[in-house]
């Protein structure tokens, strides 16, 4: 093209899931070995029938759902999130501290746009969620990698050593994407205290909170009366209620923060999808038992990974939880090359660790992410069968 391209956009990596999807273009998979796609953390099934019926009713009978709505979201949905979060976290979250967004990615981008300017710094533990890194790159914000330990947990003391006068936020994802690791509550608290003492934001992405293997609140941060001075929480309805195509997420933050967020959202989408918001509200009010069953199924698939991983000789299970298993492979080629070979040699599509780490981080060359939420126990067995018999 001859017209200008923003250099920040030009320098941003290509979307990893889209890039991996091109690896299967023009590839024919035999009938006895169909493609096993464990590359993306997204439900493949539609919402449950009662929710689809509720969506249909909204479409047919709620005329306001077809019009512009409030920029920060449907008041009833904001109130429901406020109420349920207050109960779940044993804290106090007001409705004016909740905003609804067009997916959790937009929750992140809207918050980060209000926090960091070009040249500022944001700390991300590695391996990181690539869309977080991509947005920071697009905005000219410097990503500061925070190495994790052998259990893929970040260290607050190491993070403290990375904080400078340009640091604006630390971002944590728990349960983690891509590693699946569930951060202990005391670790989350330590990062909160670190952020608070340095007057920076702690952004806590809890997209997968509904599939945490632990019971009770995963942290106690909302019990702090002044949590809103430091904490910003992100959430997605997509995974909980299979609403990925409807794009509906949420963020919880200080009302003064949401005043700034509103400027961004009004410029980008004007308002979240109204039909999607009614769907999320209906799901929150009516599908708690169904969601408990979804969680149980995901935890069963997690157990299948845990129980069967011994079949993969010389492989290492580095992290496991929510939708993901993060593994180290034993082959003498980088994971970005291996991932492509897996399509041809095993009929398996997964993402390499190089997509979740800085280019100069050698660890990524030995790592792969398995998004197992869309394969049941039989699918896990098939995956292990293909990998244990793999020859390059």
DRENDO-1510 file (C-alpha; in Angstrom, 1 decimal, always signed):
<recs>
REC; n; res; u; v; w
REC; 1; UNK; +0.0; +0.0; +0.0 .
REC; 2; UNK; +1.1; +3.6; -0.6 .
REC; 3; UNK; -0.8; +5.2; +2.2 .
REC; 4; UNK; +0.9; +5.6; +5.6 .
REC; 5; UNK; +0.8; +2.9; +8.3 .
REC; 6; UNK; +1.1; +3.7; +12.0 .
REC; 7; UNK; +4.5; +2.4; +12.9 .
REC; 8; UNK; +3.2; +1.0; +16.2 .
REC; 9; UNK; +0.6; -1.1; +14.3 .
REC; 10; UNK; +3.3; -2.2; +11.8 .
REC; 11; UNK; +5.5; -3.4; +14.7 .
REC; 12; UNK; +2.7; -5.3; +16.4 .
REC; 13; UNK; +2.8; -9.0; +15.9 .
REC; 14; UNK; +0.1; -10.7; +13.7 .
REC; 15; UNK; -2.8; -12.2; +15.7 .
REC; 16; UNK; -1.5; -15.6; +16.8 .
REC; 17; UNK; -4.8; -17.5; +16.5 .
REC; 18; UNK; -5.3; -16.2; +12.9 .
REC; 19; UNK; -1.7; -17.0; +12.0 .
REC; 20; UNK; -2.1; -20.6; +13.3 .
REC; 21; UNK; -5.3; -20.9; +11.5 .
REC; 22; UNK; -3.5; -20.4; +8.2 .
REC; 23; UNK; -1.3; -23.5; +9.0 .
REC; 24; UNK; -4.3; -25.7; +8.2 .
REC; 25; UNK; -5.2; -23.9; +4.9 .
REC; 26; UNK; -5.2; -26.4; +2.0 .
REC; 27; UNK; -4.3; -29.3; +4.4 .
REC; 28; UNK; -6.4; -32.4; +3.9 .
REC; 29; UNK; -6.9; -34.5; +7.0 .
REC; 30; UNK; -7.7; -38.2; +6.6 .
REC; 31; UNK; -11.1; -39.5; +7.8 .
REC; 32; UNK; -9.5; -41.6; +10.4 .
REC; 33; UNK; -7.4; -38.7; +11.8 .
REC; 34; UNK; -9.5; -35.5; +11.6 .
REC; 35; UNK; -8.0; -32.2; +12.8 .
REC; 36; UNK; -7.8; -31.9; +16.6 .
REC; 37; UNK; -7.9; -28.2; +17.3 .
REC; 38; UNK; -6.6; -27.2; +20.7 .
REC; 39; UNK; -5.4; -23.8; +19.7 .
REC; 40; UNK; -8.1; -21.4; +21.0 .
REC; 41; UNK; -9.8; -20.9; +24.3 .
REC; 42; UNK; -13.3; -20.5; +23.1 .
REC; 43; UNK; -16.4; -22.7; +23.5 .
REC; 44; UNK; -17.4; -24.3; +20.3 .
REC; 45; UNK; -21.0; -25.0; +21.4 .
REC; 46; UNK; -23.8; -22.4; +21.3 .
REC; 47; UNK; -25.4; -21.1; +24.5 .
REC; 48; UNK; -27.7; -23.6; +26.2 .
REC; 49; UNK; -31.2; -23.8; +24.7 .
REC; 50; UNK; -33.0; -21.8; +27.5 .
REC; 51; UNK; -30.5; -18.9; +27.0 .
REC; 52; UNK; -31.0; -19.0; +23.3 .
REC; 53; UNK; -34.8; -18.8; +23.9 .
REC; 54; UNK; -34.2; -15.8; +26.1 .
REC; 55; UNK; -32.1; -14.2; +23.4 .
REC; 56; UNK; -34.9; -14.8; +20.9 .
REC; 57; UNK; -37.4; -13.3; +23.2 .
REC; 58; UNK; -35.3; -10.2; +23.6 .
REC; 59; UNK; -34.9; -9.9; +19.9 .
REC; 60; UNK; -38.6; -10.2; +19.2 .
REC; 61; UNK; -40.1; -8.4; +22.1 .
REC; 62; UNK; -37.7; -5.9; +23.6 .
REC; 63; UNK; -37.6; -3.0; +21.2 .
REC; 64; UNK; -35.1; -1.0; +23.4 .
REC; 65; UNK; -32.5; -3.8; +22.8 .
REC; 66; UNK; -32.2; -2.7; +19.2 .
REC; 67; UNK; -31.4; +0.9; +20.1 .
REC; 68; UNK; -28.4; +2.7; +21.5 .
REC; 69; UNK; -27.9; +2.0; +25.2 .
REC; 70; UNK; -25.9; +3.6; +28.0 .
REC; 71; UNK; -22.2; +3.7; +27.1 .
REC; 72; UNK; -21.1; +2.0; +30.4 .
REC; 73; UNK; -23.7; -0.7; +30.0 .
REC; 74; UNK; -27.2; -1.9; +30.9 .
REC; 75; UNK; -28.0; -0.6; +34.5 .
REC; 76; UNK; -29.6; -3.9; +35.4 .
REC; 77; UNK; -26.6; -5.9; +34.4 .
REC; 78; UNK; -24.2; -3.6; +36.2 .
REC; 79; UNK; -26.3; -3.9; +39.3 .
REC; 80; UNK; -26.4; -7.7; +39.0 .
REC; 81; UNK; -22.6; -7.9; +38.7 .
REC; 82; UNK; -22.3; -5.6; +41.6 .
REC; 83; UNK; -24.6; -7.7; +43.7 .
REC; 84; UNK; -23.0; -11.1; +42.8 .
REC; 85; UNK; -19.4; -9.9; +43.1 .
REC; 86; UNK; -20.2; -8.4; +46.5 .
REC; 87; UNK; -21.4; -11.8; +47.7 .
REC; 88; UNK; -18.8; -13.9; +45.9 .
REC; 89; UNK; -15.8; -11.8; +47.1 .
REC; 90; UNK; -17.2; -10.7; +50.5 .
REC; 91; UNK; -16.5; -7.1; +49.7 .
REC; 92; UNK; -18.4; -4.0; +48.6 .
REC; 93; UNK; -18.8; -3.4; +44.9 .
REC; 94; UNK; -21.2; -0.7; +43.8 .
REC; 95; UNK; -23.1; -0.6; +40.5 .
REC; 96; UNK; -21.3; +2.6; +39.5 .
REC; 97; UNK; -18.0; +0.8; +39.9 .
REC; 98; UNK; -19.0; -1.7; +37.1 .
REC; 99; UNK; -18.9; -1.2; +33.4 .
REC; 100; UNK; -20.0; -3.5; +30.6 .
REC; 101; UNK; -17.8; -3.8; +27.5 .
REC; 102; UNK; -17.8; -5.5; +24.2 .
REC; 103; UNK; -15.8; -8.5; +25.4 .
REC; 104; UNK; -13.0; -8.7; +28.0 .
REC; 105; UNK; -10.4; -7.6; +25.5 .
REC; 106; UNK; -12.2; -4.3; +25.2 .
REC; 107; UNK; -12.3; -4.1; +29.0 .
REC; 108; UNK; -8.5; -4.3; +29.0 .
REC; 109; UNK; -7.9; -1.9; +26.1 .
REC; 110; UNK; -10.4; +0.7; +27.6 .
REC; 111; UNK; -8.7; +0.6; +31.0 .
REC; 112; UNK; -5.2; +0.6; +29.6 .
REC; 113; UNK; -5.9; +3.5; +27.3 .
REC; 114; UNK; -6.9; +5.6; +30.4 .
REC; 115; UNK; -3.8; +4.5; +32.3 .
REC; 116; UNK; -0.8; +4.5; +30.1 .
REC; 117; UNK; +0.5; +7.0; +27.5 .
REC; 118; UNK; +3.2; +6.3; +24.8 .
REC; 119; UNK; +6.5; +5.8; +26.5 .
REC; 120; UNK; +5.0; +4.6; +29.8 .
REC; 121; UNK; +5.6; +1.1; +31.1 .
REC; 122; UNK; +3.4; -1.8; +32.1 .
REC; 123; UNK; +4.6; -5.0; +33.7 .
REC; 124; UNK; +3.4; -8.3; +32.3 .
REC; 125; UNK; +4.4; -11.7; +33.7 .
REC; 126; UNK; +5.7; -14.2; +31.1 .
REC; 127; UNK; +4.4; -16.2; +29.4 .
REC; 128; UNK; +1.8; -13.5; +28.8 .
REC; 129; UNK; -1.6; -13.3; +27.1 .
REC; 130; UNK; -0.6; -12.1; +23.6 .
REC; 131; UNK; -3.5; -9.7; +23.1 .
REC; 132; UNK; -2.4; -7.7; +26.2 .
REC; 133; UNK; +1.0; -7.3; +24.7 .
REC; 134; UNK; -0.4; -6.5; +21.2 .
REC; 135; UNK; -2.5; -3.6; +22.6 .
REC; 136; UNK; +0.4; -2.1; +24.5 .
REC; 137; UNK; +2.5; -2.3; +21.4 .
REC; 138; UNK; -0.2; -0.5; +19.3 .
REC; 139; UNK; -0.3; +2.3; +21.9 .
REC; 140; UNK; +3.4; +2.8; +22.1 .
REC; 141; UNK; +3.5; +1.6; +25.7 .
REC; 142; UNK; +6.6; -0.4; +26.7 .
REC; 143; UNK; +5.9; -3.9; +28.0 .
REC; 144; UNK; +8.3; -4.9; +30.8 .
REC; 145; UNK; +8.5; -8.7; +31.0 .
REC; 146; UNK; +8.3; -10.2; +34.5 .
REC; 147; UNK; +9.9; -13.7; +34.5 .
REC; 148; UNK; +8.0; -16.4; +36.4 .
REC; 149; UNK; +9.4; -19.3; +38.4 .
REC; 150; UNK; +9.4; -23.0; +37.7 .
REC; 151; UNK; +5.7; -23.1; +38.7 .
REC; 152; UNK; +5.0; -20.2; +36.3 .
REC; 153; UNK; +4.2; -17.9; +39.3 .
REC; 154; UNK; +5.5; -14.3; +39.3 .
REC; 155; UNK; +7.5; -13.0; +42.2 .
REC; 156; UNK; +6.4; -9.7; +43.8 .
REC; 157; UNK; +10.0; -8.9; +44.8 .
REC; 158; UNK; +11.2; -9.3; +41.2 .
REC; 159; UNK; +8.4; -7.1; +40.1 .
REC; 160; UNK; +9.4; -4.5; +42.6 .
REC; 161; UNK; +12.8; -4.3; +41.1 .
REC; 162; UNK; +11.3; -3.6; +37.7 .
REC; 163; UNK; +9.2; -0.6; +38.8 .
REC; 164; UNK; +10.4; +2.8; +37.6 .
REC; 165; UNK; +9.0; +6.3; +37.4 .
REC; 166; UNK; +7.3; +5.3; +34.1 .
REC; 167; UNK; +5.5; +2.2; +35.5 .
REC; 168; UNK; +1.8; +2.6; +35.4 .
REC; 169; UNK; +0.4; -0.9; +36.1 .
REC; 170; UNK; +1.0; -4.6; +36.7 .
REC; 171; UNK; -1.2; -7.0; +34.9 .
REC; 172; UNK; -2.1; -10.5; +36.3 .
REC; 173; UNK; -4.2; -13.2; +34.7 .
REC; 174; UNK; -5.6; -15.8; +37.1 .
REC; 175; UNK; -6.5; -18.6; +36.3 .
REC; 176; UNK; -3.8; -17.9; +33.9 .
REC; 177; UNK; -3.8; -17.7; +30.1 .
REC; 178; UNK; -1.7; -19.3; +28.7 .
REC; 179; UNK; -0.3; -21.3; +31.6 .
REC; 180; UNK; -3.6; -22.3; +33.4 .
REC; 181; UNK; -2.0; -21.6; +36.8 .
REC; 182; UNK; -4.2; -20.5; +39.6 .
REC; 183; UNK; -2.5; -17.7; +41.6 .
REC; 184; UNK; -2.6; -18.3; +45.4 .
REC; 185; UNK; -4.6; -15.6; +47.2 .
REC; 186; UNK; -1.6; -14.5; +49.2 .
REC; 187; UNK; +0.4; -14.0; +46.0 .
REC; 188; UNK; -2.4; -11.8; +44.5 .
REC; 189; UNK; -2.5; -9.9; +47.8 .
REC; 190; UNK; +1.2; -9.3; +47.7 .
REC; 191; UNK; +1.0; -7.8; +44.2 .
REC; 192; UNK; -1.9; -5.7; +45.3 .
REC; 193; UNK; +0.1; -4.3; +48.3 .
REC; 194; UNK; +3.1; -3.7; +45.9 .
REC; 195; UNK; +0.9; -1.8; +43.4 .
REC; 196; UNK; -0.8; +0.2; +46.2 .
REC; 197; UNK; +2.5; +1.2; +47.8 .
REC; 198; UNK; +3.8; +2.4; +44.5 .
REC; 199; UNK; +0.6; +4.2; +43.4 .
REC; 200; UNK; +0.2; +2.1; +40.3 .
REC; 201; UNK; -2.7; +0.0; +39.1 .
REC; 202; UNK; -3.1; -3.7; +39.6 .
REC; 203; UNK; -5.1; -5.0; +36.7 .
REC; 204; UNK; -6.5; -8.5; +37.5 .
REC; 205; UNK; -7.9; -10.4; +34.6 .
REC; 206; UNK; -10.3; -13.0; +35.9 .
REC; 207; UNK; -11.7; -14.2; +32.6 .
REC; 208; UNK; -11.6; -17.8; +33.7 .
REC; 209; UNK; -12.8; -17.3; +37.4 .
REC; 210; UNK; -15.8; -19.6; +36.8 .
REC; 211; UNK; -13.5; -22.5; +36.1 .
REC; 212; UNK; -11.2; -22.1; +39.1 .
REC; 213; UNK; -10.7; -25.5; +40.8 .
REC; 214; UNK; -10.8; -23.8; +44.3 .
REC; 215; UNK; -14.0; -23.1; +46.2 .
REC; 216; UNK; -14.8; -19.7; +47.6 .
REC; 217; UNK; -13.3; -16.4; +46.7 .
REC; 218; UNK; -9.9; -16.7; +44.8 .
REC; 219; UNK; -8.7; -13.6; +46.6 .
REC; 220; UNK; -9.7; -11.1; +49.3 .
REC; 221; UNK; -8.9; -7.8; +47.6 .
REC; 222; UNK; -12.5; -6.5; +47.4 .
REC; 223; UNK; -12.7; -6.7; +51.2 .
REC; 224; UNK; -10.4; -3.7; +51.3 .
REC; 225; UNK; -12.6; -0.6; +51.7 .
REC; 226; UNK; -10.4; +1.4; +49.4 .
REC; 227; UNK; -9.8; -1.4; +46.8 .
REC; 228; UNK; -10.9; +0.9; +44.0 .
REC; 229; UNK; -7.9; +3.1; +44.5 .
REC; 230; UNK; -5.6; +0.3; +43.2 .
REC; 231; UNK; -7.5; -2.7; +41.8 .
REC; 232; UNK; -9.1; -3.0; +38.4 .
REC; 233; UNK; -10.8; -6.3; +37.7 .
REC; 234; UNK; -11.6; -7.7; +34.2 .
REC; 235; UNK; -14.2; -10.4; +33.4 .
REC; 236; UNK; -15.7; -12.2; +30.5 .
REC; 237; UNK; -19.3; -13.6; +30.1 .
REC; 238; UNK; -18.1; -15.4; +26.9 .
REC; 239; UNK; -16.6; -18.4; +28.6 .
REC; 240; UNK; -19.3; -18.7; +31.3 .
REC; 241; UNK; -22.3; -18.6; +29.0 .
REC; 242; UNK; -20.9; -19.5; +25.6 .
REC; 243; UNK; -21.4; -15.9; +24.4 .
REC; 244; UNK; -18.2; -15.5; +22.5 .
REC; 245; UNK; -19.8; -14.2; +19.3 .
REC; 246; UNK; -21.9; -11.7; +21.2 .
REC; 247; UNK; -18.9; -10.0; +22.7 .
REC; 248; UNK; -19.8; -9.0; +26.3 .
REC; 249; UNK; -17.4; -8.5; +29.2 .
REC; 250; UNK; -17.1; -6.4; +32.3 .
REC; 251; UNK; -14.7; -4.4; +34.3 .
REC; 252; UNK; -14.8; -3.3; +37.9 .
REC; 253; UNK; -12.9; -0.2; +39.0 .
REC; 254; UNK; -13.3; +3.2; +40.7 .
REC; 255; UNK; -16.2; +5.3; +39.4 .
REC; 256; UNK; -13.7; +8.0; +38.6 .
REC; 257; UNK; -11.8; +5.5; +36.4 .
REC; 258; UNK; -15.0; +4.6; +34.6 .
REC; 259; UNK; -15.7; +8.3; +33.9 .
REC; 260; UNK; -12.5; +8.2; +31.8 .
REC; 261; UNK; -13.3; +4.8; +30.4 .
REC; 262; UNK; -16.6; +6.1; +29.1 .
REC; 263; UNK; -14.7; +8.5; +26.8 .
REC; 264; UNK; -13.0; +5.6; +25.1 .
REC; 265; UNK; -16.0; +3.4; +24.9 .
REC; 266; UNK; -18.2; +6.1; +23.4 .
REC; 267; UNK; -15.5; +6.7; +20.7 .
REC; 268; UNK; -15.1; +3.0; +19.9 .
REC; 269; UNK; -18.4; +1.3; +20.2 .
REC; 270; UNK; -20.9; +3.9; +21.6 .
REC; 271; UNK; -22.4; +1.2; +23.7 .
REC; 272; UNK; -22.0; -2.6; +24.3 .
REC; 273; UNK; -24.2; -4.9; +22.3 .
REC; 274; UNK; -27.7; -4.6; +23.9 .
REC; 275; UNK; -28.9; -8.1; +23.1 .
REC; 276; UNK; -25.7; -9.6; +24.4 .
REC; 277; UNK; -26.1; -7.7; +27.7 .
REC; 278; UNK; -29.6; -9.0; +28.2 .
REC; 279; UNK; -28.3; -12.5; +27.5 .
REC; 280; UNK; -25.5; -12.1; +30.1 .
REC; 281; UNK; -28.1; -10.8; +32.6 .
REC; 282; UNK; -30.4; -13.7; +32.0 .
REC; 283; UNK; -27.5; -16.1; +32.4 .
REC; 284; UNK; -26.4; -14.6; +35.7 .
REC; 285; UNK; -29.9; -14.8; +37.1 .
REC; 286; UNK; -30.9; -18.2; +35.8 .
REC; 287; UNK; -27.9; -20.4; +34.9 .
REC; 288; UNK; -26.0; -20.9; +38.1 .
REC; 289; UNK; -26.6; -24.6; +38.3 .
REC; 290; UNK; -25.9; -25.0; +34.6 .
REC; 291; UNK; -22.6; -23.1; +35.0 .
REC; 292; UNK; -21.7; -25.3; +37.9 .
REC; 293; UNK; -22.1; -28.3; +35.5 .
REC; 294; UNK; -19.9; -26.6; +32.9 .
REC; 295; UNK; -17.2; -26.0; +35.6 .
REC; 296; UNK; -17.4; -29.7; +36.7 .
REC; 297; UNK; -16.9; -30.8; +33.1 .
REC; 298; UNK; -13.9; -28.5; +32.6 .
REC; 299; UNK; -12.4; -29.8; +35.9 .
REC; 300; UNK; -12.9; -33.4; +34.7 .
REC; 301; UNK; -11.0; -32.6; +31.5 .
REC; 302; UNK; -8.3; -31.0; +33.5 .
REC; 303; UNK; -8.1; -34.3; +35.6 .
REC; 304; UNK; -7.9; -36.3; +32.3 .
REC; 305; UNK; -4.8; -34.2; +31.3 .
REC; 306; UNK; -3.3; -34.6; +34.8 .
REC; 307; UNK; -3.9; -38.4; +34.9 .
REC; 308; UNK; -2.7; -39.2; +31.4 .
REC; 309; UNK; +0.2; -36.9; +30.9 .
REC; 310; UNK; +2.7; -39.6; +32.0 .
REC; 311; UNK; +2.1; -41.1; +28.6 .
REC; 312; UNK; +4.2; -38.4; +27.0 .
REC; 313; UNK; +7.7; -39.5; +27.7 .
REC; 314; UNK; +10.2; -36.6; +28.2 .
REC; 315; UNK; +7.4; -34.0; +28.0 .
REC; 316; UNK; +6.9; -31.7; +31.0 .
REC; 317; UNK; +3.6; -30.4; +32.3 .
REC; 318; UNK; +4.4; -26.9; +33.4 .
REC; 319; UNK; +1.0; -25.5; +34.2 .
REC; 320; UNK; -2.6; -26.7; +34.3 .
REC; 321; UNK; -5.9; -25.1; +35.0 .
REC; 322; UNK; -9.1; -23.5; +33.6 .
REC; 323; UNK; -8.9; -24.1; +29.8 .
REC; 324; UNK; -5.2; -24.7; +29.5 .
REC; 325; UNK; -2.2; -27.0; +29.8 .
REC; 326; UNK; +1.2; -25.4; +29.3 .
REC; 327; UNK; +3.8; -27.9; +28.4 .
REC; 328; UNK; +7.5; -28.3; +27.4 .
REC; 329; UNK; +8.3; -30.6; +24.5 .
REC; 330; UNK; +11.4; -32.8; +24.2 .
REC; 331; UNK; +12.2; -32.2; +20.5 .
REC; 332; UNK; +15.3; -30.5; +19.2 .
REC; 333; UNK; +13.4; -27.9; +17.1 .
REC; 334; UNK; +11.8; -24.6; +18.2 .
REC; 335; UNK; +8.2; -24.8; +19.2 .
REC; 336; UNK; +7.0; -22.5; +16.4 .
REC; 337; UNK; +8.4; -25.0; +13.9 .
REC; 338; UNK; +7.1; -28.0; +15.8 .
REC; 339; UNK; +3.6; -26.5; +16.0 .
REC; 340; UNK; +3.5; -26.4; +12.2 .
REC; 341; UNK; +4.8; -30.0; +11.9 .
REC; 342; UNK; +2.1; -31.2; +14.4 .
REC; 343; UNK; -0.5; -30.2; +11.8 .
REC; 344; UNK; +1.0; -32.4; +9.2 .
REC; 345; UNK; +2.4; -35.2; +11.3 .
REC; 346; UNK; -0.3; -35.5; +13.9 .
REC; 347; UNK; -3.3; -33.6; +12.8 .
REC; 348; UNK; -3.1; -31.4; +15.9 .
REC; 349; UNK; -3.3; -27.6; +16.0 .
REC; 350; UNK; -1.9; -25.9; +19.0 .
REC; 351; UNK; +0.0; -22.7; +19.7 .
REC; 352; UNK; +3.8; -22.5; +20.4 .
REC; 353; UNK; +5.3; -20.8; +23.4 .
REC; 354; UNK; +7.0; -18.3; +21.2 .
REC; 355; UNK; +3.7; -16.6; +20.8 .
REC; 356; UNK; +3.5; -15.9; +24.6 .
REC; 357; UNK; +7.0; -14.6; +25.3 .
REC; 358; UNK; +9.4; -11.9; +24.1 .
REC; 359; UNK; +11.3; -12.8; +20.9 .
REC; 360; UNK; +14.6; -13.1; +22.8 .
REC; 361; UNK; +13.2; -15.4; +25.5 .
REC; 362; UNK; +14.5; -18.9; +24.8 .
REC; 363; UNK; +12.1; -20.7; +27.0 .
REC; 364; UNK; +9.3; -20.2; +24.5 .
REC; 365; UNK; +11.0; -22.4; +22.0 .
REC; 366; UNK; +10.4; -25.4; +24.2 .
REC; 367; UNK; +6.8; -24.6; +25.1 .
REC; 368; UNK; +3.4; -25.3; +23.7 .
REC; 369; UNK; -0.1; -24.3; +24.9 .
REC; 370; UNK; -2.9; -26.9; +24.8 .
REC; 371; UNK; -6.4; -25.3; +25.0 .
REC; 372; UNK; -8.2; -28.5; +26.1 .
REC; 373; UNK; -11.6; -27.0; +27.0 .
REC; 374; UNK; -13.2; -28.2; +23.7 .
REC; 375; UNK; -12.0; -31.8; +23.9 .
REC; 376; UNK; -13.6; -34.3; +26.3 .
REC; 377; UNK; -11.9; -37.3; +27.9 .
REC; 378; UNK; -11.9; -39.2; +24.7 .
REC; 379; UNK; -10.4; -36.2; +22.9 .
REC; 380; UNK; -7.7; -36.0; +25.6 .
REC; 381; UNK; -6.9; -39.6; +25.0 .
REC; 382; UNK; -6.8; -39.0; +21.2 .
REC; 383; UNK; -4.4; -36.1; +21.8 .
REC; 384; UNK; -2.1; -38.1; +23.9 .
REC; 385; UNK; -2.1; -41.0; +21.5 .
REC; 386; UNK; -1.1; -38.8; +18.6 .
REC; 387; UNK; +1.6; -37.0; +20.6 .
REC; 388; UNK; +3.1; -40.2; +22.1 .
REC; 389; UNK; +3.4; -41.8; +18.7 .
REC; 390; UNK; +4.8; -38.6; +17.1 .
REC; 391; UNK; +7.9; -39.0; +14.9 .
REC; 392; UNK; +9.5; -36.1; +13.2 .
</recs>
